[in-house]
Amino acid sequence: MTTDSYLEFFLVFLGWLINNALWAIITTTGLFALPLMLKVVGVWLKVRTEGDDEGNKGALALPRIEQVLYVAFVVLLFCAVPSQEVDLTVMKFDQTRSRQCGTNVPKPDESGYGGLLTDFNGQVAKVPLWWYLVHNLSKGVTHAAIASIPCGMELRQLRFEVQHTQLIDPVLRQEVQEFASQCYSKAYFKLKSTNSQLTDATINSVGWIGSNYFLNTAGYYDYYTSTSPRSQWPYSESRDSGYPDVGRGGYPSCKTWWSSAGSGLKSRLSAAYAPKLVNRMKARDPANWEENLLRWLVSPQNTLMSGGHETYMAGSQRGTGIALDTTFKQMISGLGAFSAQATQLPAFDALRQALPMVHGILMMAIVICIPLVMLFGAYDPKVVVTLTFALFALTFVTFWWELGSWLDDRLIEIVYTGANGYYNWFSNVGAEGWIMNLVLGSMFVVLPALWFGAVGWSGVQIGSMVSKSISDASAGSQKAGAEGTKVAAKAAKTVATKGKM
């Protein structure tokens, strides 16, 4: 028996443990015989109401009762009585897809599920033969179908992890603000003052404080210096003449302040990201991975979410003698509109995170329901068929999510990757990106809903039930994601108002 996620791995096993406990209650209390008795009484009453021309009542009732009991006993034997022993050494997390796509998945004891592994270790569940067969066949068909889909880069998941990495160190966050006011604003003001028109490449490059243009063009970051002492660099008379030696460090150039290996602002900012995330970004975009990560980390949006009340676009510039350029005020004024327009983007990210969890919980719920549904259905084969289709349909829904993920990657590549191969993490403002996000976000709900509806076309009335369960269960996380961005939008608008003042 295999599962597609560690949460499903433990939830399905827990479901079978509870399934066994419920079946033990049903058998020890004698409730299992109640549907059989009711069926026998029903056959007898039906025969009794038939006319005298039907012949001997007893001879007519006996074969009908035998048929009802034989069918019920077969259903009990294969679909209700636990027989196949399963424990955590028998159940396996399926790694076929991760090996196919080269994704490194940690072992359960190396992840956050180590505690659950300890809780369930040594316990044994038993699975009825029919459901053991259905589970394996459903997973086999699903995995074979998923293997036919090309491997994706999981760009939306990657962006989700990047955009949830915050600059939590208040000292480092303050240093970013100081670098912006003491270096970036001066360099940008000079650029605007000395150039009547800028190329698209230059405009893209100077859009953040670590601009390669300012770093590599003479007269910008190599000319301007920190106006306050930096403990990472000792005071140097040849370099820092004109600044007082207060015993707290020297006054490096902006280029040194940003680029110095180990002690530079760039190196210390890069340490905020997990090594695994950095490696994924390197594989995704070998040329621009570092700039992509740092652009987001020092962006005004992330500064707000990380706990700051000002951003370097609207922060106070006292001590520099330079007012913010009108362009900056326009940009920060638009930040509120950006956040309001992108409200649903975190909602879709949260939805994608929640759907596999909802899937595992629903799989567990179906497993737990089996003995009670069989009891209420009086061991009718129709009930077995309905449950079989429900289990298969719910298992196969992971194929649709995998397909939606691959389509998501391809469309993101098309819309957000420029001609120079640079992937813009902040291209969600335009109408094209907004519409695409709506389409992509809905795919993870619409495709499974269509699948469940198609299963319902076969006459098995489970489509709307399962589809509604998934939609309702994931709606809360989607709403929470949207509400989170509304809070950020409100904060952004407050900052914009202050910037205009």
NUPALO-661749 format. One record per residue (C-alpha): residue number from 1; residue in three letters; y, z, x. Coordinates in Angstrom, 3 decimals. Each point is the difference from the previous one (the first is absolute). Layout:
# residues N
 pos code       py       pz       px
 NUM  ALA        Y        Z        X
...
//
This chain:
# residues 501
 pos code       py       pz       px
   1  MET    0.000    0.000    0.000
   2  THR    3.401   -0.999    1.368
   3  THR    3.636    0.662   -0.892
   4  ASP    3.257   -1.735    0.935
   5  SER    2.177    3.003    0.818
   6  TYR   -0.552    3.533    1.204
   7  LEU    1.480    1.411   -3.195
   8  GLU   -2.461   -2.042   -2.054
   9  PHE   -2.755    1.068    2.429
  10  PHE    0.466    3.661   -0.853
  11  LEU    1.016   -0.407   -3.656
  12  VAL   -3.056   -2.108   -0.912
  13  PHE   -2.279    2.485    1.735
  14  LEU    1.710    2.847   -1.871
  15  GLY   -0.433   -1.989   -3.206
  16  TRP   -3.755   -0.220    0.503
  17  LEU   -0.217    3.731    0.775
  18  ILE    1.750    0.778   -3.297
  19  ASN   -2.100   -2.672   -1.733
  20  ASN   -3.156    1.816    1.105
  21  ALA    1.390    3.333   -1.170
  22  LEU    0.818   -1.429   -3.453
  23  TRP   -3.442   -1.551   -0.300
  24  ALA   -1.580    3.326    0.923
  25  ILE    2.012    1.675   -2.772
  26  ILE   -1.056   -2.685   -2.495
  27  THR   -3.695    0.308    0.858
  28  THR   -0.239    3.792    0.280
  29  THR    1.739    0.539   -3.342
  30  GLY   -2.175   -2.612   -1.697
  31  LEU    2.993   -2.089   -1.049
  32  PHE   -1.649   -3.119    1.431
  33  ALA   -2.484    0.042   -2.889
  34  LEU    2.659    0.192   -2.728
  35  PRO    0.854   -3.745   -0.001
  36  LEU   -3.719   -0.841   -0.082
  37  MET   -0.512    2.245   -3.002
  38  LEU    2.992   -1.518   -1.777
  39  LYS   -1.324   -3.493    0.686
  40  VAL   -3.428    0.894   -1.419
  41  VAL    1.623    1.500   -3.109
  42  GLY    2.159   -3.108   -0.366
  43  VAL   -3.052   -2.301    0.118
  44  TRP   -1.836    2.172   -2.527
  45  LEU    2.965    0.005   -2.398
  46  LYS    0.369   -3.750    0.289
  47  VAL   -3.698   -0.563   -0.752
  48  ARG    0.139    2.465   -2.887
  49  THR    2.801   -1.917   -1.713
  50  GLU   -1.895   -3.296    0.125
  51  GLY   -1.784   -1.207   -3.123
  52  ASP   -3.676    0.443   -0.917
  53  ASP   -0.673   -3.630    0.798
  54  GLU    0.425    0.775    3.681
  55  GLY   -3.478    1.570    0.064
  56  ASN   -1.174    3.347    1.336
  57  LYS    3.003    2.062    1.093
  58  GLY   -1.853    1.817    2.812
  59  ALA   -1.483   -3.168    1.454
  60  LEU    3.462   -1.579   -0.112
  61  ALA    1.802    2.964    1.606
  62  LEU   -2.456    0.637    2.840
  63  PRO    0.501   -3.208    2.053
  64  ARG    3.763    0.179   -0.497
  65  ILE    0.106    3.591    1.259
  66  GLU   -2.222   -0.960    2.934
  67  GLN    2.319   -2.852    0.907
  68  VAL    3.084    2.244   -0.126
  69  LEU   -1.687    2.657    2.153
  70  TYR   -1.411   -2.471    2.534
  71  VAL    3.407   -1.619    0.548
  72  ALA    1.695    3.400    0.272
  73  PHE   -2.602    1.261    2.499
  74  VAL    0.425   -3.089    2.184
  75  VAL    3.771    0.463   -0.031
  76  LEU   -0.457    3.694    0.804
  77  LEU   -2.404   -0.738    2.852
  78  PHE    2.112   -2.609    1.784
  79  CYS    3.584    0.788   -1.056
  80  ALA    0.222    3.750   -0.592
  81  VAL   -2.597    1.880    2.070
  82  PRO    1.284    0.481    3.612
  83  SER   -2.517   -1.322    2.527
  84  GLN    1.553   -1.513    3.157
  85  GLU    1.208    2.696    2.393
  86  VAL    3.446   -0.592    1.521
  87  ASP    1.989    2.103    2.480
  88  LEU    2.879   -0.684    2.370
  89  THR   -2.407   -1.441    2.566
  90  VAL   -1.366   -2.490   -2.548
  91  MET    3.375   -1.035   -1.442
  92  LYS    2.014   -2.111    2.416
  93  PHE    3.627   -1.040    0.265
  94  ASP   -0.105   -3.788    0.132
  95  GLN    1.570   -1.279    3.240
  96  THR   -0.917   -3.669   -0.394
  97  ARG    3.551   -1.022   -0.868
  98  SER    1.582    2.151    2.694
  99  ARG   -2.303   -1.536    2.635
 100  GLN    0.675   -3.501   -1.327
 101  CYS    3.761    0.490    0.236
 102  GLY   -0.013    2.166    3.120
 103  THR    1.399    3.100   -1.710
 104  ASN   -0.752    3.355    1.584
 105  VAL   -1.009    2.546   -2.649
 106  PRO   -0.504    3.617    1.138
 107  LYS   -3.144    1.914   -0.852
 108  PRO    0.199    2.480   -2.906
 109  ASP   -0.042    3.038    2.314
 110  GLU    2.888   -1.534    1.995
 111  SER    2.143   -0.494   -3.103
 112  GLY    1.462    2.331   -2.604
 113  TYR   -3.331    0.014   -1.832
 114  GLY   -1.692    2.236    2.572
 115  GLY    0.232    2.990   -2.362
 116  LEU   -1.755   -1.883   -2.797
 117  LEU   -2.715   -1.023    2.429
 118  THR   -0.636    3.676    0.676
 119  ASP    0.035    0.875   -3.708
 120  PHE   -2.574   -2.637   -0.974
 121  ASN   -2.151    0.063    3.125
 122  GLY   -3.584    0.977   -0.806
 123  GLN    0.275   -0.640   -3.735
 124  VAL   -2.281   -2.603   -1.550
 125  ALA    0.627   -1.931   -3.203
 126  LYS   -2.521   -2.100   -1.918
 127  VAL    0.814   -3.351   -1.562
 128  PRO   -1.965   -1.639   -2.848
 129  LEU   -1.788   -3.131    1.190
 130  TRP    1.994   -2.414   -2.193
 131  TRP    3.414    1.296    1.091
 132  TYR   -1.095    0.016    3.634
 133  LEU   -0.852   -3.688   -0.395
 134  VAL    3.239   -0.798   -1.885
 135  HIS    2.129    1.750    2.618
 136  ASN   -1.583   -1.885    2.899
 137  LEU    0.067   -3.380   -1.741
 138  SER    3.641    0.465   -1.069
 139  LYS    1.084    0.975    3.493
 140  GLY   -2.024   -2.835    1.540
 141  VAL    1.576   -2.648   -2.241
 142  THR    3.481    1.472    0.547
 143  HIS   -0.329    0.147    3.787
 144  ALA   -1.351   -3.556    0.128
 145  ALA    2.956   -1.199   -2.083
 146  ILE    2.508    1.892    2.171
 147  ALA   -1.536   -1.486    3.162
 148  SER    1.016   -3.447   -1.267
 149  ILE    3.706    1.004    0.084
 150  PRO    1.754   -0.577    3.362
 151  CYS    1.154    3.136    1.796
 152  GLY    3.581    1.049   -0.673
 153  MET    2.516    1.943    2.051
 154  GLU    0.745    2.614   -2.706
 155  LEU    3.714   -0.593    0.492
 156  ARG    1.054    1.949   -3.074
 157  GLN   -2.075    2.976    1.098
 158  LEU    1.449   -0.325    3.501
 159  ARG    3.530   -0.073   -1.395
 160  PHE   -0.814    2.999   -2.202
 161  GLU   -1.010    2.027    3.065
 162  VAL    3.017   -1.167    2.014
 163  GLN    2.465    0.803   -2.772
 164  HIS   -1.511    3.453   -0.507
 165  THR    0.552    0.902    3.656
 166  GLN    3.157    2.084    0.064
 167  LEU    2.245    1.220    2.774
 168  ILE   -0.605    3.686   -0.664
 169  ASP    1.474    1.386    3.253
 170  PRO    3.591    0.950   -0.942
 171  VAL    1.108    0.008    3.662
 172  LEU   -1.286   -3.529    0.553
 173  ARG    1.472   -1.110   -3.315
 174  GLN    3.398    1.371    1.067
 175  GLU   -0.310   -1.842    3.312
 176  VAL   -0.573   -3.246   -1.894
 177  GLN    3.229    0.652   -1.899
 178  GLU    1.841    0.673    3.263
 179  PHE   -1.365   -3.146    1.631
 180  ALA    1.137   -2.018   -3.008
 181  SER    3.522    1.405    0.117
 182  GLN    0.441    0.063    3.809
 183  CYS   -1.708   -3.320    0.811
 184  TYR   -0.959   -2.170   -2.961
 185  SER    3.253    0.161   -1.991
 186  LYS    2.062   -0.769    3.112
 187  ALA   -2.208   -2.931    1.011
 188  TYR   -0.004   -1.396   -3.524
 189  PHE    3.765    0.329   -0.306
 190  LYS    0.430   -1.873    3.304
 191  LEU   -2.400   -2.723   -1.111
 192  LYS    1.912   -0.547   -3.235
 193  SER    3.327    0.024    1.814
 194  THR   -0.940   -2.551    2.665
 195  ASN   -2.075   -2.465   -2.050
 196  SER    1.218   -2.124   -2.863
 197  GLN   -3.505   -1.051   -1.065
 198  LEU   -3.498    1.304    0.747
 199  THR   -3.326   -1.829   -0.007
 200  ASP   -2.817    1.070   -2.308
 201  ALA   -2.014    1.291    2.951
 202  THR    2.910    2.163    1.165
 203  ILE    0.621    1.340   -3.497
 204  ASN   -3.660    0.991   -0.260
 205  SER    0.006    1.590    3.450
 206  VAL    3.124    2.157   -0.427
 207  GLY   -1.139    1.428   -3.348
 208  TRP   -1.242    3.268    1.534
 209  ILE    0.890    2.454    2.767
 210  GLY   -2.694   -1.195    2.448
 211  SER    1.295   -3.575   -0.024
 212  ASN   -1.373   -2.146    2.833
 213  TYR    3.281   -1.934   -0.061
 214  PHE    2.035    3.110    0.795
 215  LEU   -2.556    1.147    2.589
 216  ASN   -0.210   -3.286    1.899
 217  THR    3.541   -1.395   -0.343
 218  ALA    2.563    1.146    2.542
 219  GLY    2.928    1.988   -1.293
 220  TYR   -1.812    1.885   -2.743
 221  TYR   -2.615    2.721    0.546
 222  ASP    0.307   -0.328    3.784
 223  TYR    3.760    0.672   -0.304
 224  TYR    0.220    2.750   -2.613
 225  THR   -1.293    3.481    0.840
 226  SER   -0.893    3.206   -1.781
 227  THR    3.111    2.084   -0.636
 228  SER   -1.941    3.271   -0.039
 229  PRO   -2.292    1.374    2.745
 230  ARG   -3.732   -0.831   -0.145
 231  SER   -2.405    2.491    1.538
 232  GLN   -2.537   -2.726    0.825
 233  TRP    2.336   -1.469    2.644
 234  PRO    1.611    2.153    2.750
 235  TYR    3.737   -0.266    0.535
 236  SER    0.868   -2.744    2.510
 237  GLU    3.460   -0.091    1.559
 238  SER   -0.146   -3.740    0.660
 239  ARG   -0.978   -0.780   -3.567
 240  ASP    1.632    2.768   -1.984
 241  SER    3.389    0.312    1.686
 242  GLY    2.571    0.642   -2.675
 243  TYR   -2.375    2.153   -2.051
 244  PRO   -0.131    3.770    0.576
 245  ASP   -3.117    1.530    1.560
 246  VAL   -0.826    2.717   -2.538
 247  GLY   -3.482    0.714    1.374
 248  ARG   -1.857   -1.535   -2.925
 249  GLY   -0.795   -3.400    1.534
 250  GLY    1.646   -3.314    0.712
 251  TYR    1.494   -2.885   -1.946
 252  PRO   -2.402   -2.956    0.203
 253  SER    0.861   -3.514   -1.064
 254  CYS   -1.158   -0.972   -3.468
 255  LYS   -2.591   -2.319    1.530
 256  THR   -1.448    2.824    2.121
 257  TRP    0.193    2.446   -2.900
 258  TRP   -2.065   -2.338   -2.173
 259  SER   -2.388   -1.698    2.449
 260  SER   -0.986    2.540    2.681
 261  ALA   -3.775    0.361    0.122
 262  GLY   -1.156    3.392   -1.235
 263  SER    3.442    1.610   -0.380
 264  GLY    1.775   -2.793   -1.870
 265  LEU    0.675    0.174   -3.725
 266  LYS   -2.275   -2.981   -0.605
 267  SER   -3.034    1.678    1.601
 268  ARG    0.526    3.259   -1.882
 269  LEU    0.402   -1.814   -3.300
 270  SER   -3.196   -2.005    0.553
 271  ALA   -1.952    3.264    0.344
 272  ALA    0.641    0.703   -3.704
 273  TYR   -2.655   -2.565   -0.988
 274  ALA   -3.720    0.725    0.091
 275  PRO   -1.875   -1.887    2.765
 276  LYS   -2.326   -1.598   -2.558
 277  LEU    2.962   -1.419   -1.927
 278  VAL    1.571   -1.290    3.225
 279  ASN   -3.236   -1.778    0.946
 280  ARG   -0.189   -1.665   -3.417
 281  MET    3.581   -1.193    0.339
 282  LYS   -0.725   -1.373    3.485
 283  ALA   -2.927   -1.977   -1.379
 284  ARG    2.093   -1.257   -2.906
 285  ASP    3.116   -1.063    1.921
 286  PRO   -0.410    0.178    3.802
 287  ALA    3.525   -1.320    0.644
 288  ASN    2.105    2.095   -2.399
 289  TRP   -2.123    3.047   -0.867
 290  GLU    2.233    2.515    1.784
 291  GLU    3.222   -1.306   -1.511
 292  ASN   -1.563   -0.003   -3.481
 293  LEU   -1.007    3.652    0.316
 294  LEU    3.263    1.208    1.518
 295  ARG    2.184   -1.970   -2.417
 296  TRP   -1.511    1.895   -2.906
 297  LEU   -0.015    3.396    1.704
 298  VAL    3.755   -0.080    0.726
 299  SER    0.981   -1.854   -3.173
 300  PRO    2.459    1.669   -2.425
 301  GLN   -2.699    0.036   -2.709
 302  ASN   -2.397    1.989    2.174
 303  THR    2.783    2.290    1.207
 304  LEU    0.664    0.951   -3.614
 305  MET   -3.682    0.563   -0.788
 306  SER   -0.508    1.971    3.221
 307  GLY    2.409    2.670   -1.169
 308  GLY    3.361   -1.128    1.308
 309  HIS    3.063    0.034   -2.244
 310  GLU    1.822   -2.697    1.935
 311  THR   -0.964   -3.223    1.681
 312  TYR    1.567   -1.616    3.005
 313  MET    1.357   -2.677   -2.327
 314  ALA    2.088    2.485   -1.980
 315  GLY    0.111    3.064    2.258
 316  SER    3.134    1.549    1.372
 317  GLN    1.461   -1.762    3.020
 318  ARG    2.272    2.849    1.128
 319  GLY    0.324    0.161    3.755
 320  THR   -0.442   -3.704    0.565
 321  GLY    3.400   -1.143   -1.190
 322  ILE   -1.665   -3.000   -1.679
 323  ALA   -0.254   -0.485   -3.748
 324  LEU   -3.061   -1.598   -1.491
 325  ASP    0.171   -3.699   -0.528
 326  THR    0.330   -1.180   -3.587
 327  THR   -3.378   -1.701    0.341
 328  PHE   -1.703    3.351    0.446
 329  LYS    1.602    1.364   -3.158
 330  GLN   -1.122   -3.042   -1.915
 331  MET   -3.532    0.433    1.330
 332  ILE   -0.200    3.657   -0.960
 333  SER    1.507   -0.774   -3.402
 334  GLY   -2.835   -2.457   -0.491
 335  LEU   -2.578    2.576    1.056
 336  GLY    0.041    1.557   -3.461
 337  ALA   -0.587   -3.373   -1.595
 338  PHE   -2.809   -0.673    2.482
 339  SER   -1.713    3.284   -0.826
 340  ALA    0.417   -0.470   -3.743
 341  GLN   -1.369   -3.535    0.151
 342  ALA   -2.959    1.046    2.148
 343  THR   -0.919    2.927   -2.258
 344  GLN   -3.320   -1.539   -0.936
 345  LEU   -1.028   -0.795    3.592
 346  PRO   -1.101    3.572    0.866
 347  ALA   -1.531    0.108   -3.480
 348  PHE   -2.286   -2.920    0.918
 349  ASP   -0.804    1.591    3.358
 350  ALA   -0.909    3.249   -1.768
 351  LEU   -2.038   -1.974   -2.533
 352  ARG   -2.051   -1.630    2.754
 353  GLN   -0.617    3.392    1.575
 354  ALA   -1.055    1.511   -3.328
 355  LEU   -2.312   -2.738   -1.299
 356  PRO   -2.944    0.653    2.398
 357  MET    0.279    3.708   -0.816
 358  VAL   -0.032   -0.740   -3.724
 359  HIS   -2.985   -2.295    0.579
 360  GLY   -1.990    2.758    1.718
 361  ILE    0.825    2.488   -2.758
 362  LEU   -1.056   -2.446   -2.738
 363  MET   -3.258   -0.739    1.845
 364  MET   -0.693    3.742    0.088
 365  ALA    0.891    0.337   -3.695
 366  ILE   -2.431   -2.762   -1.036
 367  VAL   -2.794    1.592    2.029
 368  ILE    0.655    3.395   -1.616
 369  CYS    0.117   -1.553   -3.476
 370  ILE   -3.389   -1.728    0.265
 371  PRO   -2.300    2.830   -1.244
 372  LEU    2.312    0.984   -2.869
 373  VAL    0.618   -3.602   -1.095
 374  MET   -3.752   -0.654    0.089
 375  LEU   -0.567    3.110   -2.101
 376  PHE    2.682   -0.906   -2.573
 377  GLY   -1.297   -3.586   -0.106
 378  ALA   -3.552    1.237   -0.730
 379  TYR   -1.315   -1.852    3.090
 380  ASP    0.828   -3.347   -1.557
 381  PRO   -0.430   -2.997    2.385
 382  LYS    3.392   -1.287   -1.207
 383  VAL    1.614    3.095    1.504
 384  VAL   -1.756   -0.699    3.307
 385  VAL    1.276   -3.592    0.007
 386  THR    3.581    1.116   -0.749
 387  LEU   -0.061    2.626    2.768
 388  THR   -1.523   -2.528    2.405
 389  PHE    2.770   -2.509   -0.626
 390  ALA    2.636    2.736    0.265
 391  LEU   -1.346    1.176    3.361
 392  PHE   -0.219   -3.545    1.354
 393  ALA    3.455   -0.962   -1.272
 394  LEU    1.577    3.104    1.524
 395  THR   -1.784   -0.584    3.318
 396  PHE    1.047   -3.658    0.157
 397  VAL    3.684    0.813   -0.542
 398  THR    0.318    0.662    3.760
 399  PHE   -0.545   -3.731    0.534
 400  TRP    3.106   -0.774   -2.057
 401  TRP    2.054    2.507    1.972
 402  GLU   -1.203   -1.559    3.249
 403  LEU    0.922   -3.455   -1.305
 404  GLY    3.404    1.276   -1.125
 405  SER    0.546    1.554    3.429
 406  TRP   -0.746   -3.281    1.750
 407  LEU    2.371   -1.915   -2.299
 408  ASP    2.590    2.707    0.619
 409  ASP   -0.232   -0.525    3.771
 410  ARG    0.290   -3.759   -0.236
 411  LEU    3.023    0.053   -2.319
 412  ILE    1.755    2.646    2.100
 413  GLU   -0.537   -2.200    3.061
 414  ILE    1.492   -2.994   -1.809
 415  VAL    3.029    1.774   -1.487
 416  TYR    0.919    2.560    2.663
 417  THR   -0.844   -1.704    3.293
 418  GLY    2.826   -2.067    1.413
 419  ALA   -0.222   -3.220    1.971
 420  ASN    0.018    1.966    3.268
 421  GLY   -3.014    2.055   -1.085
 422  TYR    2.049    3.175   -0.496
 423  TYR   -1.216    2.106   -2.915
 424  ASN    2.938    1.516   -1.864
 425  TRP   -0.924    3.374   -1.484
 426  PHE    3.259    0.122   -1.948
 427  SER   -0.171   -3.293   -1.903
 428  ASN   -0.591    1.601   -3.399
 429  VAL    3.579   -0.337   -1.238
 430  GLY    0.030   -3.627   -1.105
 431  ALA   -1.194   -1.212   -3.365
 432  GLU   -2.875   -1.893    1.638
 433  GLY   -1.371    3.134    1.648
 434  TRP    0.550    2.054   -3.145
 435  ILE   -1.913   -2.435   -2.209
 436  MET   -2.798   -0.256    2.572
 437  ASN   -0.355    3.777    0.107
 438  LEU   -0.356    0.090   -3.765
 439  VAL   -2.699   -2.678    0.136
 440  LEU   -1.896    1.578    2.870
 441  GLY    0.223    3.491   -1.446
 442  SER   -1.303   -1.140   -3.350
 443  MET   -2.954   -1.841    1.592
 444  PHE   -1.764    3.259    0.745
 445  VAL    0.067    0.881   -3.700
 446  VAL   -0.065   -3.407   -1.696
 447  LEU   -2.985   -1.452    1.889
 448  PRO   -2.288    2.983   -0.783
 449  ALA    1.241   -0.009   -3.605
 450  LEU   -0.926   -3.680   -0.291
 451  TRP   -3.408    0.780    1.509
 452  PHE   -0.711    2.797   -2.468
 453  GLY    1.113   -2.257   -2.816
 454  ALA   -2.344   -2.727    1.232
 455  VAL   -2.874    2.488    0.015
 456  GLY    0.931    0.829   -3.586
 457  TRP   -0.411   -3.683   -0.882
 458  SER   -3.717    0.434    0.613
 459  GLY   -0.133    2.288   -3.017
 460  VAL   -0.076    3.267    1.926
 461  GLN    2.998    1.901   -1.322
 462  ILE    1.060    1.798    3.171
 463  GLY    2.826   -2.186    1.270
 464  SER    2.965    1.579   -1.760
 465  MET   -1.370    3.516    0.471
 466  VAL   -0.398   -0.201    3.798
 467  SER    3.185   -2.017    0.472
 468  LYS    2.015    2.556   -1.956
 469  SER   -1.532    2.830    2.035
 470  ILE    1.080   -1.553    3.311
 471  SER    3.463   -0.933   -1.286
 472  ASP    0.708    3.443   -1.457
 473  ALA   -1.332    1.875    3.025
 474  SER    2.101   -1.943    2.506
 475  ALA    3.174   -0.081   -2.101
 476  GLY    1.042    3.477    1.138
 477  SER   -0.023   -0.880    3.700
 478  GLN    1.905   -3.231   -0.653
 479  LYS    2.641    1.887   -1.964
 480  ALA    0.228    2.636    2.732
 481  GLY    0.557   -2.672    2.637
 482  ALA    2.798   -1.517   -2.057
 483  GLU    1.631    3.370   -0.632
 484  GLY   -0.040    0.751    3.733
 485  THR    2.026   -3.111    0.721
 486  LYS    2.440    0.793   -2.810
 487  VAL    0.774    3.275    1.775
 488  ALA    0.649   -1.898    3.232
 489  ALA    2.147   -2.491   -1.926
 490  LYS    2.086    2.805   -1.422
 491  ALA    0.516    1.463    3.464
 492  ALA    0.892   -3.433    1.360
 493  LYS    2.624   -0.513   -2.689
 494  THR    1.504    3.403    0.811
 495  VAL    0.241   -0.983    3.656
 496  ALA    1.501   -3.367   -0.982
 497  THR    2.701    1.748   -2.014
 498  LYS    0.852    2.227    2.957
 499  GLY    0.098   -3.058    2.281
 500  LYS    2.551   -1.708   -2.254
 501  MET    2.160    3.112    0.051
//
